[in-house]
Amino acid sequence: MIHTHTYDALVVGGGGAGLMTAIYLSRQPNLRTAVISKLYPTRSHTGAAQGGVCAALANLEEDHPEWHAFDTVKGSDYLGDQDAIEIMCEEAVPVIIELEHMGLPFSRTPDGKIAQRPFGGHTHHFGQGPVRRSCYAADRTGHMILQTLYQNCIKQGVEFYDEFQVVDLILADDGRCCGVVAWEVATGDLHVFHAKAVEFATGGFGRVWSITSNAHANTGDGVAIAYRRGIALQDMEFYQFHPTGIYRLGILITEGVRGEGGILRNDLGERFMEKYAPTMKDLASRDVVSRAISKEIRDGRGINGKKYVYLDATHLGAEVIEGKLPDIADFCRTYLGVDPVKDPMPIQPTAHYAMGGIPTDIDCRVLRDGRNVLPGFYAAGEVACVSVHGANRLGTNSLLDLVVFGRRGGLAMAEFCKTADLPPLPRNPTEFAEAQFSKLLSVQKGEPAARLREEMQDVMQDDVGIYRTGEGMTSALERVRALQKRFDGVVVGDKGTRYNTDVLEAWELGNLLDLAEVTTVAALNRTESRGAHMREDYEKRNDVEWMKHTLTTRATEGGPIDITYKPVTLTKFEPKERVY
Ligand SMILES: Cc1cc2nc3c(=O)[nH]c(=O)nc-3n(C[C@H](O)[C@H](O)[C@H](O)COP(=O)(O)OP(=O)(O)OC[C@H]3O[C@@H](n4cnc5c(N)ncnc54)[C@H](O)[C@@H]3O)c2cc1C
């Protein structure tokens, strides 16, 4: 059964970015807005964010948006667009105050201001040493942001469609965006949501890799849907590995531990980051620290020769750990049987954050080919590539990106809806989605999706992870493509309609495979090392040839991937060699 709904504006995703946009849309009189989310909104991955959200508030020491912008540009390995970065760092200050006024319970300084702590790559005086810039609510910052935004949405009467999985984007015959198709999880019914403007705020795709900090639901649906509809993806080769995931589980141990003074140590007990980043040490940017950890492990200095090192917080004392990092202490006790007050934590790098995604301008308008606006389509948050993170994101800049660009997206969509008309739906808007699902449900004998997913994750972890080579990635691409072929033979055990998470997981695997393929293609193509993209066969950054964004497009399902480029926007920060 197919249902149809009509709105002015739709937000797909109930994480930080989507809810911030929804708050801004709902402030407009006479604008019908709905949020569609496959998860109950407060279960979104934003709720798992721990360490903080940054802004140059200067509550504890001198700080300026300009210093923040410099750090972000340098962190991005000069691939971030500087105009967008400047906007983000300037708007950070009023947006954090706005969150405080919405009721966000930040941790406080003794005199009652929002507390701030150091984080990787955030410095004073353009690189002179760590600065306290990250605002936090203990180690539950994302949880508090998500709850605060959700409560404000409820207060303002935002309409929610919870547990509705968007499976397709609807483009009108004249090319404008005019809605989405969603699968209602409880019933298996398809719904057509018809609207003037749609924002994707569907988050990241960390589930492409086997060791990941990302939730089960982070399957990149929004990125994959846009890609399937012929929209370019930008900078897909840049995927961040966070230095400190719990050994083998990947569960995140926030960088806030190092912000509070935690130290990384190898098997010899050495504080090895002194070798790699003499000034910032353990608080260098994530790409630098993750590579250093991997190198220590590869050189045989992992603990007992195994694939992990220690994160040592034992010198911080029980008061700091229990007071400022309570959830981390809990995770360690629960998952590891390790008490961080007394023992060091075994950690290894973990897949964490997509710098690439759907290209947008500074008002979240999607750029169909990386250059031209697709009217009515917006993207914000981790799904989008503005690009403020370039080749490597700094810690606490993502939560900031959500609230700054979530807000800007809401304002831009509201403005657009004032004058735009509702484009007519194309004939048979559900045709593609129906075909996808009937194919998935028609296979009677075959392989389970879980087996393919695991194989894909291992391939990507081994060969498209922190250290990459042409040879490894060529082989990875072949194996991913073989998995894409086998995907046609995936069997879904549950043929029913009610809460058929089996079929939805199989559909999500299709997304992950597409994203694994395009990530590998983009990574193979970029013959240099920059930020999170480290090639052992091209170890140096090459600004002459590669100071540009990658755009990958696939015109037809299963067709060749076309690669083009777009220049990086520079304003006042000249590219330099990065040293921390
Ligand atoms: C463990 C962890 C800790 C982190 N800590 C920090 C930190 O301290 N500071 C920081 O700045 N960043 C941190 N990050 C990164 C940051 O939290 C994320 O990048 C950010 O929360 C993503 O927010 P989002 O709104 O884009 O998406 P999400 O919060 O992931 O929300 C995505 C939403 O989209 C919906 N959705 C997805 N697909 C569909 C679909 N097909 N149909 C309908 N709805 C859909 C989901 O239901 C969900 O509501 C952390 C990330 C992780 C994983």
The ligand as an SDF file (V2000), in Angstrom:
LIG
                    3D

 53 58  0  0  0  0  0  0  0  0999 V2000
   31.2590    7.4600   19.1150 C   0  0  0  0  0  0  0  0  0  0  0  0
   31.3510    8.8080   18.4660 C   0  0  0  0  0  0  0  0  0  0  0  0
   31.7620    9.9110   19.2040 C   0  0  0  0  0  0  0  0  0  0  0  0
   31.8490   11.1670   18.6110 C   0  0  0  0  0  0  0  0  0  0  0  0
   32.2580   12.2330   19.3660 N   0  0  0  0  0  0  0  0  0  0  0  0
   32.2680   13.4690   18.8040 C   0  0  0  0  0  0  0  0  0  0  0  0
   32.5920   14.6170   19.5880 C   0  0  0  0  0  0  0  0  0  0  0  0
   32.8340   14.5440   20.7920 O   0  0  0  0  0  0  0  0  0  0  0  0
   32.6050   15.8230   18.9820 N   0  0  0  0  0  0  0  0  0  0  0  0
   32.3280   15.9800   17.6520 C   0  0  0  0  0  0  0  0  0  0  0  0
   32.3390   17.0910   17.1610 O   0  0  0  0  0  0  0  0  0  0  0  0
   31.9920   14.8960   16.9020 N   0  0  0  0  0  0  0  0  0  0  0  0
   31.9540   13.6650   17.4460 C   0  0  0  0  0  0  0  0  0  0  0  0
   31.6100   12.5790   16.6720 N   0  0  0  0  0  0  0  0  0  0  0  0
   31.1300   12.7970   15.3010 C   0  0  0  0  0  0  0  0  0  0  0  0
   29.6950   13.2920   15.3300 C   0  0  0  0  0  0  0  0  0  0  0  0
   29.0410   12.8040   16.4620 O   0  0  0  0  0  0  0  0  0  0  0  0
   28.9120   12.8720   14.0920 C   0  0  0  0  0  0  0  0  0  0  0  0
   29.6230   13.2140   12.9400 O   0  0  0  0  0  0  0  0  0  0  0  0
   27.5700   13.5790   14.0780 C   0  0  0  0  0  0  0  0  0  0  0  0
   26.8770   13.3490   15.2750 O   0  0  0  0  0  0  0  0  0  0  0  0
   26.6890   13.1870   12.9130 C   0  0  0  0  0  0  0  0  0  0  0  0
   25.4540   13.8580   13.0670 O   0  0  0  0  0  0  0  0  0  0  0  0
   24.3590   13.8920   11.9440 P   0  0  0  0  0  0  0  0  0  0  0  0
   23.2500   14.7410   12.4410 O   0  0  0  0  0  0  0  0  0  0  0  0
   24.9900   14.2350   10.6560 O   0  0  0  0  0  0  0  0  0  0  0  0
   23.9130   12.3610   11.8240 O   0  0  0  0  0  0  0  0  0  0  0  0
   23.4700   11.2930   12.9440 P   0  0  0  0  0  0  0  0  0  0  0  0
   23.5020   11.8260   14.3090 O   0  0  0  0  0  0  0  0  0  0  0  0
   24.2320   10.0570   12.6370 O   0  0  0  0  0  0  0  0  0  0  0  0
   21.9610   11.0790   12.5850 O   0  0  0  0  0  0  0  0  0  0  0  0
   21.5590   10.5030   11.3660 C   0  0  0  0  0  0  0  0  0  0  0  0
   20.0590   10.4900   11.3380 C   0  0  0  0  0  0  0  0  0  0  0  0
   19.6300   10.1110   10.0560 O   0  0  0  0  0  0  0  0  0  0  0  0
   18.6390    9.1290   10.1560 C   0  0  0  0  0  0  0  0  0  0  0  0
   18.7320    8.2990    8.9510 N   0  0  0  0  0  0  0  0  0  0  0  0
   19.8230    7.7070    8.4200 C   0  0  0  0  0  0  0  0  0  0  0  0
   19.4880    7.0330    7.3150 N   0  0  0  0  0  0  0  0  0  0  0  0
   18.1570    7.2250    7.1360 C   0  0  0  0  0  0  0  0  0  0  0  0
   17.2140    6.7810    6.1880 C   0  0  0  0  0  0  0  0  0  0  0  0
   17.5660    5.9930    5.1800 N   0  0  0  0  0  0  0  0  0  0  0  0
   15.9280    7.1620    6.3330 N   0  0  0  0  0  0  0  0  0  0  0  0
   15.5450    7.9390    7.3700 C   0  0  0  0  0  0  0  0  0  0  0  0
   16.3860    8.3770    8.3040 N   0  0  0  0  0  0  0  0  0  0  0  0
   17.6770    8.0320    8.1800 C   0  0  0  0  0  0  0  0  0  0  0  0
   18.9210    8.3880   11.4350 C   0  0  0  0  0  0  0  0  0  0  0  0
   17.7310    7.8330   11.9330 O   0  0  0  0  0  0  0  0  0  0  0  0
   19.4310    9.5190   12.3160 C   0  0  0  0  0  0  0  0  0  0  0  0
   18.3540   10.1550   12.9520 O   0  0  0  0  0  0  0  0  0  0  0  0
   31.5110   11.3160   17.2470 C   0  0  0  0  0  0  0  0  0  0  0  0
   31.0880   10.2260   16.5150 C   0  0  0  0  0  0  0  0  0  0  0  0
   31.0310    8.9800   17.1020 C   0  0  0  0  0  0  0  0  0  0  0  0
   30.6280    7.8110   16.2580 C   0  0  0  0  0  0  0  0  0  0  0  0
  1  2  1  0
  2  3  1  0
  2 52  2  0
  3  4  2  0
  4  5  1  0
  4 50  1  0
  5  6  2  0
  6  7  1  0
  6 13  1  0
  7  8  2  0
  7  9  1  0
  9 10  1  0
 10 11  2  0
 10 12  1  0
 12 13  2  0
 13 14  1  0
 14 15  1  0
 14 50  1  0
 15 16  1  0
 16 17  1  0
 16 18  1  0
 18 19  1  0
 18 20  1  0
 20 21  1  0
 20 22  1  0
 22 23  1  0
 23 24  1  0
 24 25  2  0
 24 26  1  0
 24 27  1  0
 27 28  1  0
 28 29  2  0
 28 30  1  0
 28 31  1  0
 31 32  1  0
 32 33  1  0
 33 34  1  0
 33 48  1  0
 34 35  1  0
 35 36  1  0
 35 46  1  0
 36 37  1  0
 36 45  1  0
 37 38  2  0
 38 39  1  0
 39 40  1  0
 39 45  2  0
 40 41  1  0
 40 42  2  0
 42 43  1  0
 43 44  2  0
 44 45  1  0
 46 47  1  0
 46 48  1  0
 48 49  1  0
 50 51  2  0
 51 52  1  0
 52 53  1  0
M  END
$$$$
